[in-house]
Amino acid sequence: MRGIVPQKVKGFRDITSTQNALRELIISKATEVYRRFGFSRFDTPILEYAESLGKYLPDADSVAQGVYSFKNPEQEPIFDTNGKEMRDAENRVLMENHYVAMRYDLTAPLARVYAESLWQQHLRGEIQGKTNLFRRFQYGPVFRFEAKLDPGRFREFWQMDFDTVGAEDVSTDAENCIILSQALENIGLKRGTYLIKINNRKIVNGLLSYSGITDKEQETAVMRVIDKLDKIGIQAVAQELGKGRVDEVSGAQIPGLGLDTEHVDLIINYIKDFEQRDTRKNVIAKLKSKPAFENETYKEGVAELEKIDTILADLGYNEEVAILDPGMVRGLGYYTGPIYEIESLQTYKDEKGRERRVGSICGGGRYDGLVENLLGVKVPATGASIGVDRLAELLTLTGQVPEQIDGPVIIIVFDDELMPLYQKTAMQLRAAGINTEIYYGAKRGLKHQMSYADKNNCTLAIIIGGDEAAKGVATVKNLKLGKQLAATVTDKNEWKAKVQKEISLENLAEEVKKMLQ
Amino acid sequence: MRGIVPQKVKGFRDITSTQNALRELIISKATEVYRRFGFSRFDTPILEYAESLGKYLPDADSVAQGVYSFKNPEQEPIFDTNGKEMRDAENRVLMENHYVAMRYDLTAPLARVYAESLWQQHLRGEIQGKTNLFRRFQYGPVFRFEAKLDPGRFREFWQMDFDTVGAEDVSTDAENCIILSQALENIGLKRGTYLIKINNRKIVNGLLSYSGITDKEQETAVMRVIDKLDKIGIQAVAQELGKGRVDEVSGAQIPGLGLDTEHVDLIINYIKDFEQRDTRKNVIAKLKSKPAFENETYKEGVAELEKIDTILADLGYNEEVAILDPGMVRGLGYYTGPIYEIESLQTYKDEKGRERRVGSICGGGRYDGLVENLLGVKVPATGASIGVDRLAELLTLTGQVPEQIDGPVIIIVFDDELMPLYQKTAMQLRAAGINTEIYYGAKRGLKHQMSYADKNNCTLAIIIGGDEAAKGVATVKNLKLGKQLAATVTDKNEWKAKVQKEISLENLAEEVKKMLQ
């Protein structure tokens, strides 16, 4: 009794060759654009000290929540604030097991990278004035332990980030939106099928502050509730800001933040005010007309949005591509300034025939406090991310996947005695640049071999039996053409004549190359 | 007091853009060859149930040893052998927290993939006769918790595997050696700078069995000791097979396996017999001349080596590329037949001027029991792996790394007022396919900007101040050429004349393109 049958860990999945091809497409096309804007690739490990990652997830009240973390098997020295190992009375280095965590995004580890370098500079006495510029892109898996897993969602998924650390100018935020847009279009999305929604955390923070909510934690809690707007609707948001609510589906009691009616109304009215899509100029005018515009932070936020609007307009990114959306807050705890999200506008039909959307495929924003939280040094930073797997899902569901990739040419194994000939033939084809597989399966029936070739999308099958070997020829079956003709050519002999050819072994590589073109 | 300064988890590292470029080179060149032999890419997750991975590591007496494993935060149902959820007296599903582990290689997860598919076939009543063929390649990080970490070794490192499951013919093993050889040469290694060493576990197993050691666990333990030969020398191997030894450096007592002198001598004599490099034909003749040749398993092993030798010779892979090495066993617990390892013969000088070698850069072999151990169904399987990071290290240490990659063109930021012009200029260059970065750093001094450009290997710097903007021109500095000329052109004005150019903004993209060629 094993207690466990062979299976993937719940919430994890294998990635087939077709899915990999799609990931590769997205990554290579986005890499092109990221490099075009001057970013270079820099990778961080899968594991980090849990303390380095902080607790910035939506709905995360503790590091453990949402994060795969565990006790590091190895003990590490404890350091004091000067970076010195702490020692006990007998001068032994104090050790403890820190917690390590699988990264839940690519941004928090980047803050660690930068803080680590700053710390080294600090120990060398080099920190003075403003900090250095660092730009990098990175892609790979991130891990979230979401207790309730929606169908089609996974606990390991790929993101592709680019970030600029050490830049305070919000021009970089405008540029981030343009990079995301160019990356999506390079991948194949058409303009008008996606929408960049831009806001500024300073505006929402300023609004809350203006109305008397100044506690940082409460601020973050309010953001997380507003972030659920698309999911739960405005009435439920109002309830969660106030006294809480009972979930209709599960019957669970969801506690509220306990804001009084006045504050709840202020936030809800603000959201309602900007529900209707409007031009960027009109949204800015409306933001300026609010009483909260007295608040310095709010005002700063509006000015930054105005600057971003100007740059986008200047470079040809109009309202078809990017709008201002003051009700959008993004759930992550670390944003401090401009934030942006890209929504796909394309619809697909689900298995019940209902029109659906994939939703958000990219996101990003400014996080000036992330390094500060680790190290106490203020470092401006901003970046954005493509949800690689979410985008792959969108491309698949809306039928925008590239054509199926050709498999190799397959050499059918008829006779073990002929194996040396099969191997020589395969090597000749490979030397000519042709992907070629010898069928090595234990199931030897021709039917098995052909069904394997079919499943693996093999382009041609090369058949050499005893007779062919004696004559120095091979029978070559064009499987790809065969599939295409199957619909139109119904006469079996005609089909065979078109699809099957006898070719001399001497010219095989040359002829196969022609057939593959 | 944080107790932890910003740092990487011990044994983990960040990967710079140069290191990434090297990884990308290795992966793309090996991918070409793997595809040429008909493999397609299939990925498994980072996490697996610890029970699925088994305990096959060298020196691993338990799953925990050498593996990052932890209790899954989520409870899972317990299954019976029919794949049904087990229930208690009140019909509630029995749940438990399984242990999960970060994969320590890419082979054990593959066995899970195949076993999972077989299990589904079993539940549908489809398993009959021989099993299906499955071929895939995969690359990515694997994780080993080695308590003692040698310098330059890491706990997260990349491997690149290809495997054939469902093929019993050892022709596949010969092919595996050829694939590794072609991959290394496609990456840039010259023939003669590496050596494939081939052996067969059946020969060593047969030898042990012939001498009366038939216990499976003891067999594995003996293999692990022999595997240390290169590291600890033949005398220490003899001691560890017998009564144990005291480590010279650490003074630690290393327990022995407790074999009697007769058995220890048999094994040691066997190893000594094959210490000298010899032709494949001679090695086979010598293997046949041993008394253990009476043993069926031993005999089978020799016959398989003979078959592999014939195929290699037939396809032009002579003794310069591949030898037989009966003393090589490989430490992993799951091998059952032919095994192979590739050693780099290239030397480099370490910091103390000593000649050194990187050692083993690839390895592989047949593991017919891996799926059987999970599921009880015998499935033949074989594969091999390139140690991506080890190979990258070799290329770096022996000076075979490709030239440094060009960074982007950089637009120097002189004047914030001119930012819209900088942005338009950058967009024009990008539209022409030129990687272009605007310097967004907070440190604005020209010295800072130029040192940033230098550090990031920028090719050209584009300087537009107020005067230039008024004239509609840019000063373009060819940084790459500047570096090249610095050694030969000592006159500052001459150097400047060659390196610096004033170009009209209208023709900028065109001219920059020319300068980059």
Contacts between the chains, C-beta under 8 A, distances in Angstrom:
chain1	res1	chain2	res2	distance
A	1	B	80	6.9
A	1	B	81	6.5
A	2	B	51	6.9
A	2	B	79	7.9
A	2	B	81	7.4
A	3	B	51	7.8
A	3	B	78	4.9
A	3	B	79	6.8
A	3	B	96	7.2
A	3	B	98	7.9
A	4	B	49	5.8
A	4	B	51	5.2
A	4	B	52	7.4
A	4	B	76	7.7
A	4	B	78	7.7
A	4	B	79	6.7
A	4	B	98	6.0
A	5	B	79	5.0
A	5	B	83	5.3
A	5	B	119	5.7
A	6	B	52	6.1
A	6	B	112	5.3
A	6	B	115	3.7
A	6	B	116	4.5
A	6	B	118	7.8
A	6	B	119	5.4
A	6	B	374	5.2
A	6	B	375	6.2
A	7	B	49	7.3
A	7	B	52	7.7
A	7	B	112	7.8
A	7	B	116	5.7
A	7	B	119	7.9
A	8	B	45	6.4
A	8	B	48	7.5
A	8	B	112	7.6
A	8	B	116	7.1
A	9	B	45	6.8
A	9	B	47	5.1
A	9	B	48	6.3
A	9	B	49	5.8
A	9	B	72	6.8
A	9	B	100	5.4
A	10	B	74	6.3
A	10	B	76	6.3
A	11	B	74	7.9
A	12	B	45	3.9
A	12	B	47	5.9
A	13	B	45	6.8
A	14	B	42	6.7
A	14	B	43	6.6
A	14	B	44	5.4
A	14	B	45	7.2
A	14	B	113	6.0
A	15	B	42	6.9
A	15	B	43	4.0
A	15	B	44	7.9
A	16	B	42	6.2
A	17	B	40	3.9
A	17	B	41	5.3
A	17	B	42	5.8
A	17	B	136	7.6
A	20	B	41	4.4
A	20	B	42	7.1
A	20	B	43	6.2
A	21	B	41	7.8
A	35	B	408	7.3
A	35	B	435	5.2
A	36	B	408	7.9
A	36	B	430	5.0
A	36	B	433	7.8
A	36	B	434	7.8
A	36	B	435	5.2
A	36	B	436	7.1
A	37	B	408	7.8
A	37	B	430	7.1
A	37	B	435	7.6
A	37	B	436	7.3
A	37	B	437	6.5
A	38	B	407	7.5
A	38	B	408	3.9
A	38	B	410	7.2
A	38	B	435	6.2
A	38	B	436	6.4
A	38	B	437	2.4
A	38	B	438	7.7
A	38	B	456	7.9
A	39	B	437	7.9
A	40	B	17	4.0
A	40	B	405	7.9
A	40	B	407	7.0
A	40	B	456	7.1
A	41	B	17	5.3
A	41	B	20	4.4
A	41	B	21	7.8
A	42	B	14	6.7
A	42	B	15	6.9
A	42	B	16	6.2
A	42	B	17	5.9
A	42	B	20	7.1
A	43	B	14	6.6
A	43	B	15	4.0
A	43	B	20	6.2
A	44	B	14	5.4
A	44	B	15	7.9
A	45	B	8	6.4
A	45	B	9	6.7
A	45	B	12	3.9
A	45	B	13	6.8
A	45	B	14	7.2
A	45	B	156	5.3
A	46	B	46	6.3
A	46	B	102	7.4
A	46	B	141	6.1
A	46	B	143	7.4
A	46	B	156	6.2
A	47	B	9	5.1
A	47	B	12	5.9
A	47	B	68	7.6
A	47	B	102	7.9
A	47	B	143	7.7
A	47	B	156	7.0
A	48	B	8	7.5
A	48	B	9	6.3
A	49	B	4	5.8
A	49	B	7	7.3
A	49	B	9	5.8
A	51	B	2	6.9
A	51	B	3	7.8
A	51	B	4	5.2
A	52	B	4	7.4
A	52	B	6	6.1
A	52	B	7	7.7
A	64	B	73	7.8
A	68	B	47	7.6
A	68	B	70	7.9
A	68	B	73	7.3
A	70	B	68	7.9
A	70	B	70	3.5
A	70	B	71	7.7
A	71	B	70	7.7
A	72	B	9	6.8
A	73	B	68	7.3
A	73	B	145	5.5
A	74	B	10	6.3
A	74	B	11	7.9
A	74	B	145	7.5
A	74	B	147	7.3
A	76	B	4	7.7
A	76	B	10	6.4
A	78	B	3	4.9
A	78	B	4	7.7
A	79	B	2	7.9
A	79	B	3	6.8
A	79	B	4	6.7
A	79	B	5	5.0
A	80	B	1	7.0
A	81	B	1	6.6
A	81	B	2	7.4
A	83	B	5	5.3
A	96	B	3	7.2
A	98	B	3	7.8
A	98	B	4	6.1
A	100	B	9	5.5
A	102	B	46	7.4
A	102	B	47	7.9
A	102	B	102	7.9
A	112	B	6	5.3
A	112	B	7	7.8
A	112	B	8	7.6
A	113	B	14	6.0
A	115	B	6	3.7
A	116	B	6	4.5
A	116	B	7	5.7
A	116	B	8	7.1
A	118	B	6	7.8
A	119	B	5	5.7
A	119	B	6	5.4
A	119	B	7	7.9
A	129	B	443	7.1
A	130	B	441	7.8
A	130	B	442	4.0
A	130	B	443	4.8
A	131	B	442	6.9
A	131	B	443	7.7
A	132	B	441	6.9
A	132	B	443	7.0
A	132	B	452	7.6
A	133	B	439	7.2
A	133	B	440	6.6
A	133	B	441	3.3
A	133	B	442	7.4
A	133	B	443	7.3
A	133	B	452	5.8
A	135	B	437	7.3
A	136	B	17	7.6
A	141	B	46	6.1
A	143	B	46	7.4
A	143	B	47	7.7
A	145	B	73	5.5
A	145	B	74	7.5
A	147	B	74	7.3
A	156	B	45	5.3
A	156	B	46	6.2
A	156	B	47	7.0
A	164	B	440	6.0
A	166	B	441	5.5
A	166	B	442	5.8
A	166	B	443	7.8
A	167	B	440	3.8
A	167	B	441	6.1
A	167	B	442	6.5
A	168	B	442	5.2
A	169	B	416	7.9
A	169	B	419	7.7
A	169	B	440	5.7
A	171	B	419	5.9
A	171	B	423	7.1
A	171	B	438	7.6
A	171	B	440	6.8
A	172	B	440	5.0
A	175	B	423	7.7
A	175	B	438	7.5
A	175	B	440	8.0
A	310	B	420	7.9
A	311	B	420	7.3
A	311	B	423	6.4
A	314	B	420	5.7
A	314	B	423	7.1
A	314	B	424	7.2
A	315	B	423	6.3
A	315	B	424	7.0
A	315	B	427	5.7
A	374	B	6	5.2
A	375	B	6	6.3
A	380	B	442	6.6
A	405	B	40	7.9
A	407	B	38	7.5
A	407	B	40	7.0
A	408	B	35	7.3
A	408	B	36	8.0
A	408	B	37	7.8
A	408	B	38	3.9
A	410	B	38	7.2
A	416	B	169	7.9
A	419	B	169	7.8
A	419	B	171	5.9
A	420	B	310	8.0
A	420	B	311	7.3
A	420	B	314	5.7
A	423	B	171	7.1
A	423	B	175	7.7
A	423	B	311	6.4
A	423	B	314	7.1
A	423	B	315	6.3
A	424	B	314	7.2
A	424	B	315	7.0
A	427	B	315	5.7
A	430	B	36	5.0
A	430	B	37	7.1
A	433	B	36	7.8
A	434	B	36	7.8
A	435	B	35	5.2
A	435	B	36	5.2
A	435	B	37	7.6
A	435	B	38	6.2
A	436	B	36	7.1
A	436	B	37	7.3
A	436	B	38	6.4
A	437	B	37	6.5
A	437	B	38	2.4
A	437	B	39	8.0
A	437	B	135	7.3
A	438	B	38	7.7
A	438	B	171	7.7
A	438	B	175	7.6
A	439	B	133	7.2
A	440	B	133	6.6
A	440	B	164	6.0
A	440	B	167	3.7
A	440	B	169	5.7
A	440	B	171	6.8
A	440	B	172	5.0
A	440	B	175	8.0
A	441	B	130	7.8
A	441	B	132	7.0
A	441	B	133	3.3
A	441	B	166	5.5
A	441	B	167	6.1
A	442	B	130	4.0
A	442	B	131	6.9
A	442	B	133	7.4
A	442	B	166	5.8
A	442	B	167	6.5
A	442	B	168	5.3
A	442	B	380	6.6
A	443	B	129	7.1
A	443	B	130	4.8
A	443	B	131	7.8
A	443	B	132	7.0
A	443	B	133	7.3
A	443	B	166	7.8
A	452	B	132	7.6
A	452	B	133	5.8
A	456	B	38	7.9
A	456	B	40	7.1
